[in-house]
């Protein structure tokens, strides 16, 4: 679980993510605890640049039910 504090900059990026990708979200409970705010912001920006939710790929999430987040 993401152990960092949600900064105003991260909150803003998460809001923009929700606007751009209404069928997705930034699930903080699935972000590795070792991730930093800066790293998460970079990955959110990668999604914006690609105009696609890349978070599952970037964090290698297993969405087949074999891992609990």
N, CA, C, O and CB atoms as a CASP TS submission, in Angstrom:
PFRMAT TS
TARGET T0000
AUTHOR 0000-0000-0000
METHOD Language model
MODEL 1
PARENT N/A
ATOM      1  N   UNK     1       0.844  -1.190   0.000  1.00  0.00           N
ATOM      2  CA  UNK     1       0.000   0.000   0.000  1.00  0.00           C
ATOM      3  C   UNK     1       0.882   1.243   0.000  1.00  0.00           C
ATOM      4  O   UNK     1       1.875   1.327   0.723  1.00  0.00           O
ATOM      5  CB  UNK     1      -0.957   0.004   1.223  1.00  0.00           C
ATOM      6  N   UNK     2       0.503   2.173  -0.806  1.00  0.00           N
ATOM      7  CA  UNK     2       1.238   3.430  -0.954  1.00  0.00           C
ATOM      8  C   UNK     2       1.388   4.092   0.411  1.00  0.00           C
ATOM      9  O   UNK     2       0.395   4.415   1.062  1.00  0.00           O
ATOM     10  CB  UNK     2       0.518   4.383  -1.951  1.00  0.00           C
ATOM     11  N   UNK     3       2.629   4.292   0.840  1.00  0.00           N
ATOM     12  CA  UNK     3       2.890   4.815   2.172  1.00  0.00           C
ATOM     13  C   UNK     3       3.149   6.305   2.236  1.00  0.00           C
ATOM     14  O   UNK     3       3.407   6.840   3.314  1.00  0.00           O
ATOM     15  CB  UNK     3       4.035   4.115   2.747  1.00  0.00           C
ATOM     16  N   UNK     4       3.087   6.976   1.119  1.00  0.00           N
ATOM     17  CA  UNK     4       3.360   8.411   1.086  1.00  0.00           C
ATOM     18  C   UNK     4       2.095   9.219   1.365  1.00  0.00           C
ATOM     19  O   UNK     4       0.976   8.712   1.277  1.00  0.00           O
ATOM     20  CB  UNK     4       3.950   8.810  -0.269  1.00  0.00           C
ATOM     21  N   UNK     5       2.301  10.457   1.696  1.00  0.00           N
ATOM     22  CA  UNK     5       1.199  11.387   1.917  1.00  0.00           C
ATOM     23  C   UNK     5       0.716  11.934   0.574  1.00  0.00           C
ATOM     24  O   UNK     5       1.523  12.225  -0.310  1.00  0.00           O
ATOM     25  CB  UNK     5       1.632  12.544   2.860  1.00  0.00           C
ATOM     26  N   UNK     6      -0.582  12.071   0.429  1.00  0.00           N
ATOM     27  CA  UNK     6      -1.134  12.655  -0.797  1.00  0.00           C
ATOM     28  C   UNK     6      -0.923  14.163  -0.743  1.00  0.00           C
ATOM     29  O   UNK     6      -1.564  14.870   0.034  1.00  0.00           O
ATOM     30  CB  UNK     6      -2.657  12.305  -0.967  1.00  0.00           C
ATOM     31  N   UNK     7      -0.020  14.631  -1.576  1.00  0.00           N
ATOM     32  CA  UNK     7       0.309  16.058  -1.629  1.00  0.00           C
ATOM     33  C   UNK     7      -0.725  16.777  -2.495  1.00  0.00           C
ATOM     34  O   UNK     7      -1.457  16.129  -3.244  1.00  0.00           O
ATOM     35  CB  UNK     7       1.751  16.281  -2.189  1.00  0.00           C
ATOM     36  N   UNK     8      -0.794  18.095  -2.405  1.00  0.00           N
ATOM     37  CA  UNK     8      -1.705  18.838  -3.290  1.00  0.00           C
ATOM     38  C   UNK     8      -1.433  18.568  -4.770  1.00  0.00           C
ATOM     39  O   UNK     8      -2.372  18.473  -5.561  1.00  0.00           O
ATOM     40  CB  UNK     8      -1.590  20.332  -3.018  1.00  0.00           C
ATOM     41  N   UNK     9      -0.168  18.445  -5.149  1.00  0.00           N
ATOM     42  CA  UNK     9       0.178  18.172  -6.540  1.00  0.00           C
ATOM     43  C   UNK     9      -0.330  16.789  -6.965  1.00  0.00           C
ATOM     44  O   UNK     9      -0.860  16.633  -8.064  1.00  0.00           O
ATOM     45  CB  UNK     9       1.702  18.267  -6.742  1.00  0.00           C
ATOM     46  N   UNK    10      -0.168  15.797  -6.100  1.00  0.00           N
ATOM     47  CA  UNK    10      -0.657  14.451  -6.407  1.00  0.00           C
ATOM     48  C   UNK    10      -2.174  14.444  -6.473  1.00  0.00           C
ATOM     49  O   UNK    10      -2.752  13.824  -7.366  1.00  0.00           O
ATOM     50  CB  UNK    10      -0.165  13.437  -5.359  1.00  0.00           C
ATOM     51  N   UNK    11      -2.827  15.124  -5.540  1.00  0.00           N
ATOM     52  CA  UNK    11      -4.285  15.198  -5.549  1.00  0.00           C
ATOM     53  C   UNK    11      -4.789  15.788  -6.864  1.00  0.00           C
ATOM     54  O   UNK    11      -5.746  15.284  -7.454  1.00  0.00           O
ATOM     55  CB  UNK    11      -4.788  16.036  -4.363  1.00  0.00           C
ATOM     56  N   UNK    12      -4.144  16.847  -7.313  1.00  0.00           N
ATOM     57  CA  UNK    12      -4.512  17.491  -8.578  1.00  0.00           C
ATOM     58  C   UNK    12      -4.332  16.522  -9.751  1.00  0.00           C
ATOM     59  O   UNK    12      -5.190  16.436 -10.629  1.00  0.00           O
ATOM     60  CB  UNK    12      -3.663  18.764  -8.803  1.00  0.00           C
ATOM     61  N   UNK    13      -3.217  15.798  -9.757  1.00  0.00           N
ATOM     62  CA  UNK    13      -2.962  14.835 -10.836  1.00  0.00           C
ATOM     63  C   UNK    13      -3.996  13.710 -10.811  1.00  0.00           C
ATOM     64  O   UNK    13      -4.440  13.251 -11.864  1.00  0.00           O
ATOM     65  CB  UNK    13      -1.537  14.249 -10.714  1.00  0.00           C
ATOM     66  N   UNK    14      -4.378  13.268  -9.622  1.00  0.00           N
ATOM     67  CA  UNK    14      -5.383  12.211  -9.507  1.00  0.00           C
ATOM     68  C   UNK    14      -6.741  12.702 -10.012  1.00  0.00           C
ATOM     69  O   UNK    14      -7.473  11.946 -10.652  1.00  0.00           O
ATOM     70  CB  UNK    14      -5.498  11.731  -8.044  1.00  0.00           C
ATOM     71  N   UNK    15      -7.076  13.948  -9.732  1.00  0.00           N
ATOM     72  CA  UNK    15      -8.328  14.524 -10.224  1.00  0.00           C
ATOM     73  C   UNK    15      -8.316  14.604 -11.755  1.00  0.00           C
ATOM     74  O   UNK    15      -9.308  14.281 -12.409  1.00  0.00           O
ATOM     75  CB  UNK    15      -8.555  15.927  -9.613  1.00  0.00           C
ATOM     76  N   UNK    16      -7.191  15.034 -12.313  1.00  0.00           N
ATOM     77  CA  UNK    16      -7.057  15.106 -13.766  1.00  0.00           C
ATOM     78  C   UNK    16      -7.125  13.712 -14.386  1.00  0.00           C
ATOM     79  O   UNK    16      -7.713  13.533 -15.452  1.00  0.00           O
ATOM     80  CB  UNK    16      -5.737  15.794 -14.151  1.00  0.00           C
ATOM     81  N   UNK    17      -6.529  12.731 -13.723  1.00  0.00           N
ATOM     82  CA  UNK    17      -6.582  11.343 -14.186  1.00  0.00           C
ATOM     83  C   UNK    17      -8.038  10.887 -14.261  1.00  0.00           C
ATOM     84  O   UNK    17      -8.451  10.274 -15.246  1.00  0.00           O
ATOM     85  CB  UNK    17      -5.763  10.411 -13.243  1.00  0.00           C
ATOM     86  N   UNK    18      -8.811  11.187 -13.221  1.00  0.00           N
ATOM     87  CA  UNK    18     -10.240  10.818 -13.205  1.00  0.00           C
ATOM     88  C   UNK    18     -11.003  11.492 -14.342  1.00  0.00           C
ATOM     89  O   UNK    18     -11.904  10.889 -14.926  1.00  0.00           O
ATOM     90  CB  UNK    18     -10.877  11.198 -11.857  1.00  0.00           C
ATOM     91  N   UNK    19     -10.653  12.729 -14.657  1.00  0.00           N
ATOM     92  CA  UNK    19     -11.319  13.445 -15.755  1.00  0.00           C
ATOM     93  C   UNK    19     -10.969  12.825 -17.113  1.00  0.00           C
ATOM     94  O   UNK    19     -11.833  12.663 -17.975  1.00  0.00           O
ATOM     95  CB  UNK    19     -10.922  14.937 -15.739  1.00  0.00           C
ATOM     96  N   UNK    20      -9.701  12.485 -17.286  1.00  0.00           N
ATOM     97  CA  UNK    20      -9.253  11.956 -18.575  1.00  0.00           C
ATOM     98  C   UNK    20      -9.650  10.495 -18.796  1.00  0.00           C
ATOM     99  O   UNK    20      -9.928  10.075 -19.920  1.00  0.00           O
ATOM    100  CB  UNK    20      -7.755  12.089 -18.685  1.00  0.00           C
ATOM    101  N   UNK    21      -9.670   9.739 -17.711  1.00  0.00           N
ATOM    102  CA  UNK    21      -9.952   8.305 -17.810  1.00  0.00           C
ATOM    103  C   UNK    21     -11.100   7.960 -16.855  1.00  0.00           C
ATOM    104  O   UNK    21     -10.867   7.373 -15.799  1.00  0.00           O
ATOM    105  CB  UNK    21      -8.675   7.454 -17.478  1.00  0.00           C
ATOM    106  N   UNK    22     -12.327   8.317 -17.214  1.00  0.00           N
ATOM    107  CA  UNK    22     -13.457   8.145 -16.293  1.00  0.00           C
ATOM    108  C   UNK    22     -13.751   6.689 -15.916  1.00  0.00           C
ATOM    109  O   UNK    22     -14.421   6.440 -14.913  1.00  0.00           O
ATOM    110  CB  UNK    22     -14.682   8.743 -16.903  1.00  0.00           C
ATOM    111  N   UNK    23     -13.270   5.741 -16.689  1.00  0.00           N
ATOM    112  CA  UNK    23     -13.489   4.338 -16.358  1.00  0.00           C
ATOM    113  C   UNK    23     -12.363   3.759 -15.502  1.00  0.00           C
ATOM    114  O   UNK    23     -12.370   2.568 -15.191  1.00  0.00           O
ATOM    115  CB  UNK    23     -13.634   3.528 -17.628  1.00  0.00           C
ATOM    116  N   UNK    24     -11.400   4.595 -15.121  1.00  0.00           N
ATOM    117  CA  UNK    24     -10.255   4.163 -14.323  1.00  0.00           C
ATOM    118  C   UNK    24     -10.107   5.075 -13.118  1.00  0.00           C
ATOM    119  O   UNK    24     -10.856   6.038 -12.952  1.00  0.00           O
ATOM    120  CB  UNK    24      -8.958   4.161 -15.167  1.00  0.00           C
ATOM    121  N   UNK    25      -9.134   4.759 -12.286  1.00  0.00           N
ATOM    122  CA  UNK    25      -8.802   5.615 -11.146  1.00  0.00           C
ATOM    123  C   UNK    25      -7.346   5.358 -10.786  1.00  0.00           C
ATOM    124  O   UNK    25      -6.692   4.504 -11.384  1.00  0.00           O
ATOM    125  CB  UNK    25      -9.751   5.342  -9.918  1.00  0.00           C
ATOM    126  N   UNK    26      -6.851   6.091  -9.819  1.00  0.00           N
ATOM    127  CA  UNK    26      -5.518   5.847  -9.281  1.00  0.00           C
ATOM    128  C   UNK    26      -5.731   5.140  -7.945  1.00  0.00           C
ATOM    129  O   UNK    26      -5.915   5.793  -6.918  1.00  0.00           O
ATOM    130  CB  UNK    26      -4.677   7.196  -9.118  1.00  0.00           C
ATOM    131  N   UNK    27      -5.705   3.804  -7.955  1.00  0.00           N
ATOM    132  CA  UNK    27      -5.986   3.057  -6.726  1.00  0.00           C
ATOM    133  C   UNK    27      -4.758   3.029  -5.809  1.00  0.00           C
ATOM    134  O   UNK    27      -3.879   2.181  -5.964  1.00  0.00           O
ATOM    135  CB  UNK    27      -6.431   1.617  -7.062  1.00  0.00           C
ATOM    136  N   UNK    28      -4.708   3.943  -4.877  1.00  0.00           N
ATOM    137  CA  UNK    28      -3.534   4.059  -4.006  1.00  0.00           C
ATOM    138  C   UNK    28      -3.245   2.774  -3.252  1.00  0.00           C
ATOM    139  O   UNK    28      -2.089   2.496  -2.933  1.00  0.00           O
ATOM    140  CB  UNK    28      -3.727   5.190  -3.021  1.00  0.00           C
ATOM    141  N   UNK    29      -4.272   1.983  -2.959  1.00  0.00           N
ATOM    142  CA  UNK    29      -4.049   0.731  -2.229  1.00  0.00           C
ATOM    143  C   UNK    29      -3.277  -0.292  -3.066  1.00  0.00           C
ATOM    144  O   UNK    29      -2.764  -1.273  -2.528  1.00  0.00           O
ATOM    145  CB  UNK    29      -5.385   0.135  -1.792  1.00  0.00           C
ATOM    146  N   UNK    30      -3.194  -0.069  -4.368  1.00  0.00           N
ATOM    147  CA  UNK    30      -2.468  -0.984  -5.243  1.00  0.00           C
ATOM    148  C   UNK    30      -1.078  -0.467  -5.620  1.00  0.00           C
ATOM    149  O   UNK    30      -0.301  -1.176  -6.258  1.00  0.00           O
ATOM    150  CB  UNK    30      -3.271  -1.234  -6.496  1.00  0.00           C
ATOM    151  N   UNK    31      -0.775   0.744  -5.232  1.00  0.00           N
ATOM    152  CA  UNK    31       0.542   1.316  -5.511  1.00  0.00           C
ATOM    153  C   UNK    31       1.527   0.733  -4.496  1.00  0.00           C
ATOM    154  O   UNK    31       1.245   0.742  -3.298  1.00  0.00           O
ATOM    155  CB  UNK    31       0.513   2.896  -5.443  1.00  0.00           C
ATOM    156  N   UNK    32       2.664   0.230  -4.948  1.00  0.00           N
ATOM    157  CA  UNK    32       3.633  -0.357  -4.010  1.00  0.00           C
ATOM    158  C   UNK    32       4.048   0.633  -2.924  1.00  0.00           C
ATOM    159  O   UNK    32       4.169   1.832  -3.175  1.00  0.00           O
ATOM    160  CB  UNK    32       4.871  -0.839  -4.766  1.00  0.00           C
ATOM    161  N   UNK    33       4.261   0.123  -1.730  1.00  0.00           N
ATOM    162  CA  UNK    33       4.632   0.986  -0.607  1.00  0.00           C
ATOM    163  C   UNK    33       5.991   1.651  -0.826  1.00  0.00           C
ATOM    164  O   UNK    33       6.287   2.677  -0.213  1.00  0.00           O
ATOM    165  CB  UNK    33       4.654   0.180   0.689  1.00  0.00           C
ATOM    166  N   UNK    34       6.805   1.078  -1.687  1.00  0.00           N
ATOM    167  CA  UNK    34       8.123   1.655  -1.958  1.00  0.00           C
ATOM    168  C   UNK    34       8.058   2.827  -2.945  1.00  0.00           C
ATOM    169  O   UNK    34       9.048   3.535  -3.128  1.00  0.00           O
ATOM    170  CB  UNK    34       9.054   0.582  -2.501  1.00  0.00           C
ATOM    171  N   UNK    35       6.910   3.033  -3.574  1.00  0.00           N
ATOM    172  CA  UNK    35       6.770   4.116  -4.556  1.00  0.00           C
ATOM    173  C   UNK    35       6.752   5.470  -3.859  1.00  0.00           C
ATOM    174  O   UNK    35       6.219   5.610  -2.759  1.00  0.00           O
ATOM    175  CB  UNK    35       5.486   3.933  -5.393  1.00  0.00           C
ATOM    176  N   UNK    36       7.336   6.452  -4.510  1.00  0.00           N
ATOM    177  CA  UNK    36       7.347   7.814  -3.984  1.00  0.00           C
ATOM    178  C   UNK    36       6.264   8.635  -4.687  1.00  0.00           C
ATOM    179  O   UNK    36       5.728   8.232  -5.719  1.00  0.00           O
ATOM    180  CB  UNK    36       8.747   8.471  -4.170  1.00  0.00           C
ATOM    181  N   UNK    37       5.964   9.771  -4.116  1.00  0.00           N
ATOM    182  CA  UNK    37       5.014  10.691  -4.752  1.00  0.00           C
ATOM    183  C   UNK    37       5.549  11.094  -6.123  1.00  0.00           C
ATOM    184  O   UNK    37       4.795  11.145  -7.095  1.00  0.00           O
ATOM    185  CB  UNK    37       4.771  11.952  -3.862  1.00  0.00           C
ATOM    186  N   UNK    38       6.829  11.377  -6.202  1.00  0.00           N
ATOM    187  CA  UNK    38       7.433  11.788  -7.466  1.00  0.00           C
ATOM    188  C   UNK    38       7.324  10.680  -8.510  1.00  0.00           C
ATOM    189  O   UNK    38       7.030  10.950  -9.675  1.00  0.00           O
ATOM    190  CB  UNK    38       8.900  12.172  -7.255  1.00  0.00           C
ATOM    191  N   UNK    39       7.558   9.444  -8.101  1.00  0.00           N
ATOM    192  CA  UNK    39       7.459   8.316  -9.018  1.00  0.00           C
ATOM    193  C   UNK    39       6.038   8.113  -9.511  1.00  0.00           C
ATOM    194  O   UNK    39       5.817   7.851 -10.694  1.00  0.00           O
ATOM    195  CB  UNK    39       7.954   7.055  -8.350  1.00  0.00           C
ATOM    196  N   UNK    40       5.076   8.233  -8.608  1.00  0.00           N
ATOM    197  CA  UNK    40       3.675   8.090  -8.991  1.00  0.00           C
ATOM    198  C   UNK    40       3.272   9.221  -9.933  1.00  0.00           C
ATOM    199  O   UNK    40       2.566   8.986 -10.914  1.00  0.00           O
ATOM    200  CB  UNK    40       2.765   8.077  -7.742  1.00  0.00           C
ATOM    201  N   UNK    41       3.710  10.433  -9.648  1.00  0.00           N
ATOM    202  CA  UNK    41       3.409  11.555 -10.539  1.00  0.00           C
ATOM    203  C   UNK    41       4.007  11.332 -11.928  1.00  0.00           C
ATOM    204  O   UNK    41       3.373  11.653 -12.932  1.00  0.00           O
ATOM    205  CB  UNK    41       3.938  12.867  -9.942  1.00  0.00           C
ATOM    206  N   UNK    42       5.211  10.789 -11.992  1.00  0.00           N
ATOM    207  CA  UNK    42       5.831  10.499 -13.291  1.00  0.00           C
ATOM    208  C   UNK    42       5.001   9.468 -14.058  1.00  0.00           C
ATOM    209  O   UNK    42       4.797   9.603 -15.265  1.00  0.00           O
ATOM    210  CB  UNK    42       7.284   9.985 -13.101  1.00  0.00           C
ATOM    211  N   UNK    43       4.524   8.440 -13.357  1.00  0.00           N
ATOM    212  CA  UNK    43       3.735   7.410 -14.022  1.00  0.00           C
ATOM    213  C   UNK    43       2.369   7.923 -14.457  1.00  0.00           C
ATOM    214  O   UNK    43       1.864   7.525 -15.507  1.00  0.00           O
ATOM    215  CB  UNK    43       3.565   6.218 -13.109  1.00  0.00           C
ATOM    216  N   UNK    44       1.774   8.793 -13.669  1.00  0.00           N
ATOM    217  CA  UNK    44       0.515   9.419 -14.079  1.00  0.00           C
ATOM    218  C   UNK    44       0.756  10.265 -15.328  1.00  0.00           C
ATOM    219  O   UNK    44      -0.065  10.264 -16.245  1.00  0.00           O
ATOM    220  CB  UNK    44      -0.076  10.291 -12.928  1.00  0.00           C
ATOM    221  N   UNK    45       1.875  10.987 -15.367  1.00  0.00           N
ATOM    222  CA  UNK    45       2.206  11.794 -16.546  1.00  0.00           C
ATOM    223  C   UNK    45       2.406  10.915 -17.778  1.00  0.00           C
ATOM    224  O   UNK    45       2.016  11.302 -18.880  1.00  0.00           O
ATOM    225  CB  UNK    45       3.470  12.628 -16.286  1.00  0.00           C
ATOM    226  N   UNK    46       3.006   9.741 -17.605  1.00  0.00           N
ATOM    227  CA  UNK    46       3.160   8.800 -18.723  1.00  0.00           C
ATOM    228  C   UNK    46       1.793   8.413 -19.282  1.00  0.00           C
ATOM    229  O   UNK    46       1.627   8.273 -20.494  1.00  0.00           O
ATOM    230  CB  UNK    46       3.932   7.535 -18.271  1.00  0.00           C
ATOM    231  N   UNK    47       0.817   8.240 -18.390  1.00  0.00           N
ATOM    232  CA  UNK    47      -0.545   7.931 -18.833  1.00  0.00           C
ATOM    233  C   UNK    47      -1.112   9.091 -19.637  1.00  0.00           C
ATOM    234  O   UNK    47      -1.720   8.884 -20.687  1.00  0.00           O
ATOM    235  CB  UNK    47      -1.457   7.619 -17.627  1.00  0.00           C
ATOM    236  N   UNK    48      -0.917  10.306 -19.150  1.00  0.00           N
ATOM    237  CA  UNK    48      -1.406  11.487 -19.871  1.00  0.00           C
ATOM    238  C   UNK    48      -0.752  11.574 -21.251  1.00  0.00           C
ATOM    239  O   UNK    48      -1.427  11.833 -22.247  1.00  0.00           O
ATOM    240  CB  UNK    48      -1.124  12.779 -19.059  1.00  0.00           C
ATOM    241  N   UNK    49       0.556  11.359 -21.303  1.00  0.00           N
ATOM    242  CA  UNK    49       1.288  11.460 -22.573  1.00  0.00           C
ATOM    243  C   UNK    49       0.808  10.418 -23.575  1.00  0.00           C
ATOM    244  O   UNK    49       0.733  10.695 -24.772  1.00  0.00           O
ATOM    245  CB  UNK    49       2.792  11.300 -22.336  1.00  0.00           C
ATOM    246  N   UNK    50       0.483   9.219 -23.090  1.00  0.00           N
ATOM    247  CA  UNK    50       0.031   8.137 -23.966  1.00  0.00           C
ATOM    248  C   UNK    50      -1.480   8.174 -24.199  1.00  0.00           C
ATOM    249  O   UNK    50      -2.010   7.443 -25.036  1.00  0.00           O
ATOM    250  CB  UNK    50       0.425   6.791 -23.375  1.00  0.00           C
ATOM    251  N   UNK    51      -2.166   9.042 -23.439  1.00  0.00           N
ATOM    252  CA  UNK    51      -3.629   9.123 -23.496  1.00  0.00           C
ATOM    253  C   UNK    51      -4.277   7.757 -23.228  1.00  0.00           C
ATOM    254  O   UNK    51      -5.239   7.351 -23.880  1.00  0.00           O
ATOM    255  CB  UNK    51      -4.076   9.658 -24.867  1.00  0.00           C
ATOM    256  N   UNK    52      -3.694   7.072 -22.231  1.00  0.00           N
ATOM    257  CA  UNK    52      -4.143   5.727 -21.888  1.00  0.00           C
ATOM    258  C   UNK    52      -3.761   5.435 -20.441  1.00  0.00           C
ATOM    259  O   UNK    52      -2.717   5.890 -19.974  1.00  0.00           O
ATOM    260  CB  UNK    52      -3.529   4.667 -22.852  1.00  0.00           C
ATOM    261  N   UNK    53      -4.592   4.681 -19.728  1.00  0.00           N
ATOM    262  CA  UNK    53      -4.266   4.260 -18.374  1.00  0.00           C
ATOM    263  C   UNK    53      -3.213   3.154 -18.448  1.00  0.00           C
ATOM    264  O   UNK    53      -3.525   2.003 -18.752  1.00  0.00           O
ATOM    265  CB  UNK    53      -5.542   3.774 -17.614  1.00  0.00           C
ATOM    266  N   UNK    54      -1.981   3.518 -18.170  1.00  0.00           N
ATOM    267  CA  UNK    54      -0.871   2.572 -18.200  1.00  0.00           C
ATOM    268  C   UNK    54      -0.497   2.042 -16.822  1.00  0.00           C
ATOM    269  O   UNK    54       0.417   1.225 -16.707  1.00  0.00           O
ATOM    270  CB  UNK    54       0.326   3.219 -18.825  1.00  0.00           C
ATOM    271  N   UNK    55      -1.186   2.490 -15.776  1.00  0.00           N
ATOM    272  CA  UNK    55      -0.798   2.111 -14.421  1.00  0.00           C
ATOM    273  C   UNK    55      -0.740   0.594 -14.209  1.00  0.00           C
ATOM    274  O   UNK    55       0.214   0.113 -13.597  1.00  0.00           O
ATOM    275  CB  UNK    55      -1.760   2.719 -13.435  1.00  0.00           C
ATOM    276  N   UNK    56      -1.724  -0.180 -14.692  1.00  0.00           N
ATOM    277  CA  UNK    56      -1.618  -1.634 -14.496  1.00  0.00           C
ATOM    278  C   UNK    56      -0.347  -2.227 -15.112  1.00  0.00           C
ATOM    279  O   UNK    56       0.260  -3.135 -14.543  1.00  0.00           O
ATOM    280  CB  UNK    56      -2.835  -2.323 -15.092  1.00  0.00           C
ATOM    281  N   UNK    57       0.045  -1.715 -16.259  1.00  0.00           N
ATOM    282  CA  UNK    57       1.271  -2.197 -16.906  1.00  0.00           C
ATOM    283  C   UNK    57       2.513  -1.706 -16.178  1.00  0.00           C
ATOM    284  O   UNK    57       3.450  -2.472 -15.952  1.00  0.00           O
ATOM    285  CB  UNK    57       1.315  -1.747 -18.365  1.00  0.00           C
ATOM    286  N   UNK    58       2.518  -0.425 -15.811  1.00  0.00           N
ATOM    287  CA  UNK    58       3.691   0.155 -15.173  1.00  0.00           C
ATOM    288  C   UNK    58       3.981  -0.476 -13.815  1.00  0.00           C
ATOM    289  O   UNK    58       5.140  -0.613 -13.426  1.00  0.00           O
ATOM    290  CB  UNK    58       3.506   1.647 -15.015  1.00  0.00           C
ATOM    291  N   UNK    59       2.924  -0.862 -13.093  1.00  0.00           N
ATOM    292  CA  UNK    59       3.100  -1.456 -11.774  1.00  0.00           C
ATOM    293  C   UNK    59       2.957  -2.975 -11.780  1.00  0.00           C
ATOM    294  O   UNK    59       3.012  -3.621 -10.734  1.00  0.00           O
ATOM    295  CB  UNK    59       2.106  -0.863 -10.816  1.00  0.00           C
ATOM    296  N   UNK    60       2.772  -3.537 -12.987  1.00  0.00           N
ATOM    297  CA  UNK    60       2.695  -4.990 -13.133  1.00  0.00           C
ATOM    298  C   UNK    60       1.627  -5.603 -12.212  1.00  0.00           C
ATOM    299  O   UNK    60       1.863  -6.607 -11.539  1.00  0.00           O
ATOM    300  CB  UNK    60       4.061  -5.615 -12.838  1.00  0.00           C
ATOM    301  N   UNK    61       0.454  -4.972 -12.206  1.00  0.00           N
ATOM    302  CA  UNK    61      -0.633  -5.480 -11.375  1.00  0.00           C
ATOM    303  C   UNK    61      -1.174  -6.769 -11.961  1.00  0.00           C
ATOM    304  O   UNK    61      -1.320  -6.900 -13.176  1.00  0.00           O
ATOM    305  CB  UNK    61      -1.756  -4.440 -11.242  1.00  0.00           C
ATOM    306  N   UNK    62      -1.466  -7.707 -11.097  1.00  0.00           N
ATOM    307  CA  UNK    62      -2.113  -8.951 -11.499  1.00  0.00           C
ATOM    308  C   UNK    62      -3.593  -8.801 -11.181  1.00  0.00           C
ATOM    309  O   UNK    62      -3.988  -8.746 -10.016  1.00  0.00           O
ATOM    310  CB  UNK    62      -1.484 -10.205 -10.770  1.00  0.00           C
ATOM    311  N   UNK    63      -4.392  -8.736 -12.210  1.00  0.00           N
ATOM    312  CA  UNK    63      -5.826  -8.491 -12.049  1.00  0.00           C
ATOM    313  C   UNK    63      -6.633  -9.762 -12.266  1.00  0.00           C
ATOM    314  O   UNK    63      -7.834  -9.706 -12.530  1.00  0.00           O
ATOM    315  CB  UNK    63      -6.293  -7.407 -13.017  1.00  0.00           C
ATOM    316  N   UNK    64      -5.960 -10.926 -12.153  1.00  0.00           N
ATOM    317  CA  UNK    64      -6.634 -12.192 -12.385  1.00  0.00           C
ATOM    318  C   UNK    64      -7.151 -12.845 -11.104  1.00  0.00           C
ATOM    319  O   UNK    64      -7.633 -13.977 -11.136  1.00  0.00           O
ATOM    320  CB  UNK    64      -5.705 -13.130 -13.085  1.00  0.00           C
ATOM    321  N   UNK    65      -7.052 -12.141  -9.985  1.00  0.00           N
ATOM    322  CA  UNK    65      -7.548 -12.658  -8.723  1.00  0.00           C
ATOM    323  C   UNK    65      -6.525 -13.440  -7.917  1.00  0.00           C
ATOM    324  O   UNK    65      -6.845 -13.945  -6.841  1.00  0.00           O
ATOM    325  CB  UNK    65      -8.715 -13.513  -8.976  1.00  0.00           C
ATOM    326  N   UNK    66      -5.293 -13.551  -8.422  1.00  0.00           N
ATOM    327  CA  UNK    66      -4.271 -14.314  -7.708  1.00  0.00           C
ATOM    328  C   UNK    66      -3.534 -13.484  -6.665  1.00  0.00           C
ATOM    329  O   UNK    66      -2.836 -14.035  -5.814  1.00  0.00           O
ATOM    330  CB  UNK    66      -3.280 -14.880  -8.689  1.00  0.00           C
ATOM    331  N   UNK    67      -3.686 -12.158  -6.726  1.00  0.00           N
ATOM    332  CA  UNK    67      -3.014 -11.272  -5.768  1.00  0.00           C
ATOM    333  C   UNK    67      -4.061 -10.361  -5.142  1.00  0.00           C
ATOM    334  O   UNK    67      -4.913  -9.801  -5.832  1.00  0.00           O
ATOM    335  CB  UNK    67      -1.882 -10.431  -6.459  1.00  0.00           C
ATOM    336  N   UNK    68      -3.982 -10.224  -3.823  1.00  0.00           N
ATOM    337  CA  UNK    68      -4.872  -9.305  -3.108  1.00  0.00           C
ATOM    338  C   UNK    68      -4.106  -8.034  -2.819  1.00  0.00           C
ATOM    339  O   UNK    68      -2.970  -8.073  -2.348  1.00  0.00           O
ATOM    340  CB  UNK    68      -5.417  -9.940  -1.788  1.00  0.00           C
ATOM    341  N   UNK    69      -4.734  -6.905  -3.104  1.00  0.00           N
ATOM    342  CA  UNK    69      -4.087  -5.620  -2.889  1.00  0.00           C
ATOM    343  C   UNK    69      -4.749  -4.902  -1.742  1.00  0.00           C
ATOM    344  O   UNK    69      -4.348  -3.791  -1.396  1.00  0.00           O
ATOM    345  CB  UNK    69      -4.130  -4.763  -4.153  1.00  0.00           C
TER
END
